[in-house]
Amino acid sequence: MATTEPPVAGDRAVPGLRRVWILAFVGFLLIFGAWSAAAPYDGTPDEREHVVRAAGVAAGQIAPPPAAAKKGSGAFQRVPAGLVRAQCWQFKPQRSAACAVPPGSDDTLVRTGTGAGRYHPVYYAVVGWPLTIWPGWSGVLLARLISAAISAALLAGAFVVAVKWSRRRLMVGGLLVAVTPMAAQMASAVNPNGVEIAAGAAFFAAVIPLLLDRRPRPHRGLLLLAGISGLLLAMLRQTGPLLLATAFVAFAFPWRQSNLGRLLRERAVRWWGAAIVVAVLTALAWGVAMKTSDLGTYGGNVYTYGQAAFAEADRWRGYLDQMVGVTSWLDTRMPAPAYLIWQFLAAALVVGAFVFGRLVDRWRLLVLFVGGVVVPSAMQVALVKQTGFVTQGRYMLPILAGMLLFAAYVWEERGLDAARSRTLVRLSIVLLLPIQLFTLIFTMVRWQNGLPRYLTFRTLNPFAGDWHPPLGSITPLVASVLGLVLLGGLAWWVSSRPLAETGEPASPDVVQPPAVGLR
């Protein structure tokens, strides 16, 4: 998402951002690709459902008739038989994935149901074509990597924005906190939720400076990133319009303290805005025609709405852990310190922004909180008698990633100096990136050998077990280490180059990454 256009008025030349984008993209892609290579088939929540939908869309079955294909919802698709596999180890953490039949090359078309059969087809059309050509492991891995590459490109764009527009680079730290191990696992799978999380982070990274920075003209790179990610959010999942509306209310108002009036005078802004509105309207029309709001019946609970509200509030402890990473099929929990460390850094950003921020900053944090916490919880309470408790923490990550990025923006704009900002970014690198690697290793142990009854250094062995990834166990580990070192080194490097202590907007013309490697 980096651009090399000439500087606009009030903007100094910024060489090297294309190289920053490339390095960040490679880093994120290696991290996500490691998860793609490590996971068994249907190794992440609902992947088989999305694989079937993707293969069906790629074969031209774009709008199958809504049917009671799975738990009273979904649709039927005709897909290669090699992709239709039964579950045997999901929700059984002591059992490895060795009992499962891997995807095969049988391209005989069979009719099978999928809970994702009514979803918007755009994402599935992009990732689904390898599944119809190579329905075995080759097609599945390539489909996963396409999804991972889209997420990596979006997050690399967010990284460049954090470098260029974040006064003291603290938004880089906010991005590292927002891209949790759960976000990495979902980005690695055939599942639109992974791209949605990345698009949410990219959208907020662009919209924050676009609507709040006081430059005389909108920067084309910000418009491009906001436009592309906004279009994706409108179409990926049913919650996209809610996220876009939350961002608009949070940053466009109060009118006098945002750039909305000035932006609307720009033709490019109007075109991008119109495209996003059209995408939202067509997505809503698709939802009505395909009945995507019918989630099916998952064993509704006999609750009064008051009881359901208290039960939902109690479940937020679990949602917070899920946002960090309760991996595999929500059956693999890390040791408690991993959650506490990640959540402490996230809470420090949000609480600090509330303390340092002005009244308008607190208003914006409140709007993001309502959109990311209150509304999803209210929807869950309203539907609990039909669906039971089906909400997961990962569903809230796209909006809450925006809250973390805005909190970092407020910290450095209102309170934190360059030295302490650098310390906080580097603390995020030192504490969080090892947790990323540990989560991958721990989840590989679960997939390959089942979770041990007691965790010891001896049982934490990603090379043991009766199941191994199709590319071997060493491949995802090496890829993850390389990606984390590259991304961490890049974040460490840019954090050492804050802007001068002035009131001018960020424009890091000092950023010139080395051509080879990182010092």
N, C-alpha and C positions, 0 to 999 in steps of 0.2 A: 504493500500500500504506500510505499515511499514515493515521493515525486521529486523531480529535479527542475521544476519550473523556475523562471527567474523570480527574484524577490519582489514582493509588492511593496507599496509605500509603507514606510515604517518597519520594514523587515530586512534584516541583514542576510547576506548570502550564508547558506548553511551547507557546506560541503560534507560529504561522507555519510549522509543519511541513507542513501541507497545501500551502502555497505552495511550500515547498522541493521537495516531491514533484512538483508540477506543472512547475516549472522544470526539474528534473532529467529528468523524463519527456520534455518537449519537446526538451531538449538531446540525449538519447540517441536519440529518434525521428528527429530531423533527421540525426544522424550515420549511423544505420543506413539511413534512407530514402535518403540520398545514394548509398550502395552499391546499394540496390535499383534506383534509377533509372539508375545508370551501367552495370550489368552486362548483357551480352547474354543471350539465352535459353540456359539450361544453362551459365551463366558461372561457376558455383561448383561444387565437387566434388559430383557425383551429383545435381545439382538436377533434371535431367529424370527420374531414377528416382523421386524424391520427388513431383514434379509428377504423374506418372502414378498413383502410389499415392493421392495426395490427391484427384485427380479421380475415381478409382475408388471410394474410400470415400464421397465426397460423392454419388455416384450410387447408393449402396446396396450396393456390392460390398465388404463389410466384411471378410469372411474367405474370400478366394478359395482354392481348393485349392492347397497347396504344389506347385510344379512346377519343373522345370529350365528356368526362364525366362531366366536369365542366369548364365552360368558355373556351371551346376549347382545354382542356388538360386533364390529369389524366387518369383514367381507371375505369372499373366497377368491383365490387367484390360482392360475395354472402356471406352475413353475417346474424347473427341472427336479426330478426325484432325488438327485444327489444332495439337494439342499434341505430336504424334509427329514428331520431327525427328531427322535423322541428325547425327552429329558430323563436323566437318571441320577444326577449328582447335585442338582440345584437345590438349595435349602437344606442340604445335608453336609455341613462343613467338615465332618470327619471322613467323608468319602471323596476320593480323587476323581478326576475326569476320565480315568481309564475305562470306566464302564460305558462311555458314550461312543456311538458310531461316528467317525469323522465324516465331514462332507465328502461326497464322491463325485465322480465324473458322469454319472448316469444322467443324461439330458432328456430322458423320457418325461413328458409333461404330465403332471398329476395335479389334481384339484385339492387344495388345502386351504384351511381357514387361517386368518391372521387378524389379531386385534388392531393392527395398524392399517387395515385395508381401506379405511375411509380417509386417511390423512392426505394432506396436500401433496401433489406428486412432484414438485420441483426438486426437492432434495433427492428423492429416490431416483429420478431420471438421471441425475448427475453421477450417483455412486453405483447404480444398478447394472450398468451395461456389462462389467466383467463377469457378473454372476450368471448371465445368460450364455456367455461365450465359454467360460471355464467354470462350471458349477462346483468344482472341487475346491481344495485349499487355495489354489492359485487365484481363483476369482474372489474368494472370500477375503484373502489377504490384500488383494489389490483394491477391492471396494473399501476395506478398512483404511488403507493408506490414502485413498482419495479423500475420504472424510477427514482424516488426520491432517492432510495437507491444507484443506480449506480452513480448518481451525487454526493451524500454524500460521497461515498467511494473515488471517484476521488479527491474531495476537501479536504478530510481528508489526503490523500496522499500529496497534495500540502501543507497542514498545517505542516505536519511532515518535509517536505523538508525545509520550511521556518524556522522551529525551529532548524534543524540540520545544515543547510548550510548558514543561514543568520547570518552574524557576530554579528549584534546587534538587531536581531529579527524584523527589520523594514519591511521585506517582509511579516510578519504576518499582519501588518497594511495594506500593499498593497493588500493582499488577501481579507481583510475585505472590502476595497474600491471596489475591483473588483466584489465581490458577492453582487450585488445590489438587491433591492426588485424585479426588473424585472427578474433577473436571478433566484431568489427564486421561483417566480411564474411559470416560464417556466420549472424549474426543477421538479415542483410538478405535471405537466400535462403529458398526453400521447402526447409527441411531442419531436422529436429528437433534436430540438434546445436547450432544457434545458440540455441534456447530452452533447451536443456539447460545450456549454458555460463552463461547468465544465471540460470537457476534454481539452479545450483550456487553461484554467487556470492551470490544472495539467501538461500539456505538457510543457508550458513555465516555470513553477516552477522547473521542472526537467532539462530541456534543458539548462537553464541559468547557473547553476553551473556545469553541465556536460561538456559544451563547454568552459566555461570561468574560472573555478577553476583550480588551478595548482597542484592537487594531482597526485601522480605517477601512480595510476590506477583508472579506472572508478568505482564508487560505484555501487554495484549490485542493491540497492534499487532505485537509480536514473534511471538506465537502465530499470528496471521493470516498473516504473511509466511512463517514456518517451515512452517505447515500447507499453504499453497497451493504453495509451491515444492517441499516434500517430496512432495506428491501428483504434481506434474508429473514430478519425477525418477523416481518409481516407474514411470511409464508411458511416458516418452518414448523411452528406448533400453534395451537389455539391460543396460547398465552401471549403471543407476540403483540397483538394490539394493546393488551394491558400494559406491557412493558413500554411501548412507544408512547402511550398516553401518560404514563407515570413520568417518563423523562421530559415530556413537553410541559406538563404542569410544574414539575420541579424547577426547570431551568428557564422557561420562557416567562415566568411570573416571579416576582412583580415586574410588570412590563418595563418600567423605567430603569430597572437594574439589570436588564438583560439586553442582548444585542438583537432581539427578534425583529424590532421595527426596521433597523438598518439592514439586516440580512434579507428581509423580504423585498427590499429594493433591488437586490441582485437577481438577474435573470437565472443564473445557474442554480441558485437556492430555490427559486420557484419551481424550476423543472424537477429538481430532486424531490422537493416536497410533494409535488403533484404525483410523481411516480410512486412515492411511498403511500400516499393516500389511495391511489388506484390499487396498489398491491394489497392494502388492508381491506378495501371494499371487496375485491375479488376473493380474498381469503375468507372473509365473512360470508360471502355468497356461496362459496364452496362448502363452508361448514353447514350452512342451512340446507343446501341441496343434498349433501352426503350424510347429514345428521351426525357430524363428528362430536357434538356435545353429548351424545348418548354413549356414556362410558361403559354400559353393560351393568351386570349385577355381580358383585364380588362378595356377596354375603353381607348385606346390610346389617347394622347393629340396631338393637332396640334401645334407643336413647331418646330422652327428651333433648331439645336443643340446648338447654342449659347444661345438662350432663355432658353433651357432646362438646360444648365450648370448653368446659374444664378439662375434659380428656384431651382435647386438641392442644390446649396450653401445656399440659403435662408432656405431650409428645415432642415439644420443641427441644427438649434436651437431646432427644435422639436425632431430630432434624439437624441440629448444629453439628453433631458428630458425622452424620451422613454427608453434609456439605464438605467436610474435610476429607473423609474417605472411609466409609464402611463398604468395602469393595466386593468384587465378585457379584453374587446375587444377594447383596445386603446381608451376607452371612460371614463376613471376614472383618472382624474388629481388631484394630491395632491396639497395642498397649496404651493405657490412659495418657501418659506424658505427651504422646504425639498430638493428641487432640487438644490438651491443655496449652501446649506451646503455640499451636496454630491459632487457636481461639483467643489466646491472650494478645497476640500481635494484632489480630483483627479488631478486638475490643479496644485496644489502645488507640488505634487509628480513629475509630468512630467516637469514642469518648473524648479524645483529645480535640477532635474537630468541633465537637459540641462545646467544649470549654473555651477554646480559642476563637471560635467562629462568632460572627455577628448574628443579629437576629435573623437576617435573611438566610444565612447559612444554616441556621437551625431549622428554619422553615423548609428548606430544601431537603435536609436530612430527614425531617418528619415525613415529607411526601414520599421519599424513597422507602422509608420504613413502612408506611401504609401500603404502598404498592407491592413491596416485597414480602411483607409479613402479615399484615392485617387482612388484606383482601384474599390471598390464598387460603388463610386459615378460615375466614368467613365462608368461602366457597366450600371448603371441606366440611365444615359444620352443616351447611345447608344440604349437602349431598350424602351425608353419612348414613341415612336410613336406606339409601339405594345402593351405595357403593361400598360402605364400610370406610375404614381409614386407608385410603390409597395414596395420600400425598407422601412425597419423598423430599428430602432436603435438596437434592440436585435440581428440582424444579424451580427453586427460588434463587439459584445461583446467578442467573443472568442479571436480575435486578440488584441483588446484593453485591455483585462484583462492581456495579456502578456506584453503590454506596461507599465501598472501600476506596475506589479511585477518587471520588469527590472528597472523602474525608482526608486523603493524602493531599489533595489540592488545597483544602482549607488550612491544614496544618502549616504548610510552607508559605501560604499567602498571608496568614494572620499571626503565626506564632513562632515557628521553628526556624532557627538560623541554619546556615549552610553546613556548619560542622556537625550539628546534631542531626540534621537530615541525612547527611552521609553516614553517620553512625547507625541510624535506624535502617537505612537501605542495606547496609552491610550486615547488620544483625539479622535481617530477613534472609539474606543469602546464606549465612552460616547456619541458621537454625532450620530453615524450611527446606532447602534443597536436599540435605541428607534424609529428611523425612520422606521426600518424594521417592528417593531410591529405596529406602527401607520398606515403604508401602508396596512397591513393585515386588521386592524380594519376598515379603511376607505373603502377598497374594499368589505368587508363583508357588510357594510351598503349599498353600491351600489347594491350588489346582492340581499339583503334581503328586501330592502325598496325602492330602487331607490335613486339616489342622491338628497338631499334636495336642494331647490332653494338657501337657505342661510345656510351656515354651522355654527352651534353653538354647544356648549357642549351638549345641549339637543338632537340635531339631530344626534350626533355622538354616536349612541347607537347600538352596534352589537347584542343586544338581542331582538331588535324590528323588525317589518316587517311582511310581509305576506308570506315569504319564509324562510326556515331555512335549514341548511345542514343536510344530512341524519343522522349524528352522533350528531347533536345538535350544538348550537353555542358555548357552553362552551369548547367543546373538542379542536377545533383548537386554541382557545385563550390560554388555559393552555399549550398545546404542544408548541406553539410559545414562550411563556414566559420561559418555562423550557429550550428549546433549546438555546434561546438567552442568558440566564443567564449562562448556561453551557459553551457555546462557548466564551462568553465575559470573564467569569472568567478564562478560560483556557488561552486565549490570554493575559489577564492582568498578570497572573501568570508567563508565560514564558517571558514576556517583562521585568520582574524584574531580569532576569538572563542573561544579555549580556555576551559575551565572554570578556576575558582580552584584553586590548588594544595592540594587537600584529598584526603582518602581516600574521599570520597563518590562514588557512581557518577555517571555523566554524566547531566545533565539540562539542556540548553541553553536555559534560559528567556530568555536574551538574544538568541536567534536570531529575528529578525523581518525577513525579506527585504523590500526596498522593493516597493511595489505595481507600479511600472513600471520596467523596466530594472534594471541593476546598476551600482552606483557603482564 
